[in-house]
């Protein structure tokens, strides 16, 4: 696997469809030199403002998905 640095520049939208959450964003993707990533992982960088926005959007999307499940399968309820 080739490691990358991904820098989020702008969040556009977020939606879910058939169990998948899709995030539409503008990002700068750069290949990372092998010497900087000994574990071979990819790094996602985003400003705190975008991180907070993404967290709020994820919470909204997950709440909407929870509403679609039957009561017996909702988390925290018996």
C-alpha positions in Angstrom: 0.0 0.0 0.0 1.3 3.4 -0.9 1.1 6.0 1.9 -0.5 9.4 1.3 -1.0 12.7 3.1 -4.6 14.0 2.6 -5.4 17.6 3.5 -9.1 18.5 3.7 -9.6 22.0 2.3 -13.4 22.2 2.2 -16.3 20.0 3.3 -19.1 20.2 0.8 -21.8 17.7 1.9 -22.4 14.4 3.7 -25.1 11.8 3.0 -25.8 8.1 3.6 -27.2 5.6 1.2 -27.6 1.8 1.8 -25.3 1.7 4.9 -22.5 3.9 3.4 -21.8 7.4 4.5 -20.4 9.5 1.6 -18.5 12.7 2.3 -18.1 15.2 -0.6 -15.0 17.4 0.0 -12.1 19.2 -1.6 -8.8 17.7 -0.6 -5.2 17.9 -1.5 -3.7 14.4 -1.8 0.0 13.9 -1.9 2.1 10.8 -2.0 4.2 10.5 1.1 7.9 9.5 0.8 8.5 6.0 2.3 11.0 7.3 4.8 8.3 9.5 6.5 5.9 6.7 7.0 7.5 3.5 8.5 4.1 2.0 9.2 2.9 2.6 5.6 -0.3 4.3 6.8 -2.1 7.2 5.3 -2.5 10.5 7.2 -5.7 12.7 7.1 -5.1 16.3 8.1 -8.0 18.7 8.6 -8.4 22.0 10.4 -10.2 21.9 13.8 -13.1 23.9 12.3 -13.6 21.1 9.6 -13.1 18.4 12.2 -15.9 19.9 14.4 -18.2 20.2 11.3 -17.4 16.7 10.2 -18.2 15.4 13.7 -21.6 17.2 13.8 -22.4 15.9 10.3 -21.5 12.3 11.2 -23.7 12.5 14.3 -26.6 13.7 12.2 -26.1 11.0 9.6 -25.8 8.3 12.3 -28.9 9.6 14.1 -30.9 9.3 10.8 -29.6 5.8 10.2 -30.7 4.8 13.8 -34.2 6.1 13.0 -34.4 3.6 10.1 -33.7 0.6 12.2 -36.4 -1.3 14.1 -36.7 -0.4 17.8 -35.3 -3.8 18.9 -32.0 -3.1 17.0 -31.4 0.5 18.2 -28.4 0.9 20.4 -29.0 1.4 24.1 -32.6 0.1 24.0 -34.0 -3.3 24.8 
